[in-house]
Amino acid sequence: MKLFPDLQERGKDGEASLEYSGKPDKDGNVFFSATLDYDPEKGMVFIDYYKAVRVLQEPATQGDPEAQFGLAAIFLDAPGSIHNPEMAVAWLLKVAATGHASAQFRLGDCFASGTGVAQNFARAVKFYKKSAAQNHSGGQFGLGICYANGTGVKQNLKTAKLWLEKSAAQGNDFAKHNLEMLGAT
């Protein structure tokens, strides 16, 4: 997952703070970064997810779908006390309702794994289908895996291969690997 497109960096005294722009990158996705600091003792850059939440909170509550997706991604992926899968799912449901393909894909993953919600493969398939219909490689992959395993849908290897091939054609290495396992390459 990309974490650094389309934010404007403004820095002073070794700190780069970020302003959320809400503009999609060349692939149509908007993700976010957070405040980056250089630690001279450790020589590393770290991400301040709490500051990213503060930056994204206002546009998200005003209905900006990319800010909503950004908050969801933080709550799903960030380590420590900010990790809050239930809050992530709440934001994902809100933004997925607008037709946001990446949010629909992430919801599919949440329902498939039981992250932030009760595991429900039928709902996972529902969200993977919505995402896949928009040519989202992750949604195509998730849908292909569901058909391959018969989770949430009746097992259908022909349909599984179709969706995995679409995902693989977009460069998804997991889809390519699963096609090899199915003997489709």
JOFEN-V277363 format. One record per residue. N is the residue number from 1. RES is the residue in one letter. NEAR is the number of other C-alpha atoms within 10 Angstrom. Layout:
# JOFEN-V277363
N/RES/NEAR, N/RES/NEAR
This chain:
# JOFEN-V277363
1/M/5, 2/K/9, 3/L/13, 4/F/11, 5/P/16, 6/D/20, 7/L/18, 8/Q/13, 9/E/15, 10/R/11, 11/G/13, 12/K/7, 13/D/7, 14/G/11, 15/E/14, 16/A/16, 17/S/20, 18/L/20, 19/E/18, 20/Y/21, 21/S/16, 22/G/19, 23/K/14, 24/P/13, 25/D/11, 26/K/9, 27/D/6, 28/G/9, 29/N/17, 30/V/24, 31/F/24, 32/F/28, 33/S/24, 34/A/26, 35/T/21, 36/L/20, 37/D/18, 38/Y/14, 39/D/12, 40/P/9, 41/E/6, 42/K/7, 43/G/9, 44/M/10, 45/V/12, 46/F/12, 47/I/13, 48/D/15, 49/Y/22, 50/Y/15, 51/K/16, 52/A/21, 53/V/20, 54/R/12, 55/V/20, 56/L/24, 57/Q/16, 58/E/13, 59/P/17, 60/A/19, 61/T/12, 62/Q/10, 63/G/12, 64/D/16, 65/P/24, 66/E/25, 67/A/27, 68/Q/26, 69/F/28, 70/G/28, 71/L/26, 72/A/27, 73/A/24, 74/I/25, 75/F/23, 76/L/21, 77/D/15, 78/A/17, 79/P/11, 80/G/8, 81/S/8, 82/I/14, 83/H/17, 84/N/19, 85/P/21, 86/E/16, 87/M/15, 88/A/25, 89/V/25, 90/A/15, 91/W/24, 92/L/26, 93/L/18, 94/K/16, 95/V/24, 96/A/23, 97/A/12, 98/T/11, 99/G/14, 100/H/20, 101/A/26, 102/S/27, 103/A/31, 104/Q/28, 105/F/29, 106/R/27, 107/L/30, 108/G/28, 109/D/22, 110/C/26, 111/F/22, 112/A/23, 113/S/15, 114/G/15, 115/T/17, 116/G/17, 117/V/15, 118/A/11, 119/Q/15, 120/N/16, 121/F/21, 122/A/16, 123/R/17, 124/A/28, 125/V/27, 126/K/18, 127/F/27, 128/Y/32, 129/K/22, 130/K/23, 131/S/28, 132/A/24, 133/A/13, 134/Q/15, 135/N/15, 136/H/20, 137/S/27, 138/G/26, 139/G/32, 140/Q/30, 141/F/29, 142/G/28, 143/L/32, 144/G/31, 145/I/23, 146/C/25, 147/Y/24, 148/A/23, 149/N/15, 150/G/15, 151/T/17, 152/G/17, 153/V/16, 154/K/11, 155/Q/15, 156/N/14, 157/L/18, 158/K/13, 159/T/16, 160/A/24, 161/K/24, 162/L/18, 163/W/25, 164/L/31, 165/E/23, 166/K/20, 167/S/26, 168/A/22, 169/A/13, 170/Q/15, 171/G/12, 172/N/17, 173/D/13, 174/F/14, 175/A/26, 176/K/20, 177/H/15, 178/N/21, 179/L/22, 180/E/11, 181/M/10, 182/L/13, 183/G/9, 184/A/15, 185/T/11
